[in-house]
Amino acid sequence: VWLPSPQPVTLHLFDVNGKTVWSELVPAGDAGLQSFPIDAVHLPSAGVYVYRLTVGSDRVFGGKVVHW
């Protein structure tokens, strides 16, 4: 995700039932293109997960992640 200025980022992962299985708050980092790796050791099992990435207080992204 592109950060126009240093801002906090929150990443949530949900299972197919909508239960939060992992979340992380990343304090304000550098501006520019950033990636947010997910440590799969924290996931309960292989499968499809839904993510929500909130940047600052006004930008929200979402999608699917597949863990093998």
N, C-alpha and C positions, 0 to 999 in steps of 0.2 A: 504494500500500500504506500502511496505517496503522502508524506507529511509535509505540508507547506511551512510549518514551524514546529518547534519542539512541543509535543502534546502528549498527555497520557493516553495509553491504549489499553482497552480491556478485551480479552479474548475468552469466549465461552464455547464449550463443546457440549452438545446435547445428544442423547441417544435417540432412537426412533420413537420412544415414548414421551420425549420432551424433558426427560430428567437430566439435570446438569451433571456431567461426569467429570468435567475438568474446567477450571477457570484460572485466569492469571491476569493480574494488573501489571502492566509494564509502565514504570514511571516515565515521565517526559524524557525522550531521548533526542537524537539529532533530527534535524529536518532532512527531507529527501526520501529516497526510496528505501523502505524498510521491509524486512521479512520477519515473521514470527513463527519459529519452529515449534512443533508440538512433539513433546516427548511421549511416544506411544506406550512407554512402560506404565503410564498412568491410566491408560484406557482399559476397561474391564475385559474386552474381547475384540476379536476381529469383527468388522462390519462397517456399516455406513453411519456416519455421524454428521450432524448439522452444526455449523459454526456461526457465531455472531461476533463480529469485530467492531467495537465501538471506538471511534477516534475522537478525542476531546469530548464535547457534549452534543455535537450535532451531526456527525457523520457515522452511519451504520452500514456495514457490509455483511453479507451472509452468503452461505453456500454449503456444499456438501464436501465431506472428506471421507475417503475410503481407507480403512486400516486393514492390511492383509494379515 
